[in-house]
Amino acid sequence: MDFKTPVRKIKPTRRSVSGYFSFRGKEPIPYESTLERDFVMRMDYDRSVKHVVSQPARLFYIDANGIERRYTPDYLVYFTNPMRKPLLVEVKEKQELERDFYKLRYKFSAAFGLAKQNGWTFKIYDERRIRNALLDNLQLLRSFASRKVNTAIVNEVKNDLASMPLPISVQRFTHRFNSERGAPGIRKNDIWRLALDHLLELDLSAPLSEETAIVGVNHGSF
C-alpha cells in the first residue's frame, strides 16, 4: 500500500461541517469538521509541507470490550525535506479527547503502531495546536486572494526588500517605498496579498497590523 490516496471517501454528515479545501489551488482535500478544515489550511500555507493525504489507511483494533473495530486516521502529511518523517494525524476536539480518551486510546495505539511500522510520526491535533494567532492571520490573508497587484510593482517590492536589512514593519516599508517613488504604489492590503503567495514572509505570530514585520522575500515560486 502506497498511502498516497485515501482509503475511503468522506460523505456529507449532519453531525458536522464537511467539504473540500483547495490545497495549493490544485487538489481538493476533504474534511469532516471545521477543525479539520483549519488543520488543512495550516498545512496548505506551510512551505515545509509537500502533500496531504486524507484518510490514508484503514486500521483494525480491539476495544476495551474485546470487540474488533475499524479506524481510519484523518491525514498523512508528507514534507519537502525527504529526511523528515511523514506525519500521521488525528484531528479531535479537545472536549471529545478529554471526555472519551479511555475509549479513544485503543485506536490511537493502533495509529501509533502503524506510524512506527512505516517510519512515521503520529500526533493528535486539537484546537490548541490548530487555532491560534497564526490561523487567524491565514484566514485574513486568504480574504485578499482575489486582490490583484501589478507585476511591475511586485518586482520592485521584492527587489527593494532584497536590498535592505530585515525585518522591517509593513508601515515603515510601504511609507519608504511610496515616498521614494512619489506615488502610492503599494498598500498594506497588497502586502497581505503577496504574503499569501509566499512572495513575502511575515511574522505571523501576532495579529496582523501595520506593525507586522516583513522578515523575508522569496524570488522563486511556491
Secondary structure, DSSP 8 states (H G I E B T S, - for coil): ----S-SS-----SSS--EEEEETTTEEEEESSHHHHHHHHHHHH-TTEEEEEES---EEEE-TTS-EEEE--SEEEEESSTTS--EEEEE--HHHHHHHHHHHHHHHHHHHHHHHHHT-EEEEE-HHHHSSHHHHHHHHHHTTTT----HHHHHHHHHHHHTS-S-EEHHHHHHHHHHHHTS----HHHHHHHHHTTSEEE--SS--STT-EEEEE--S--
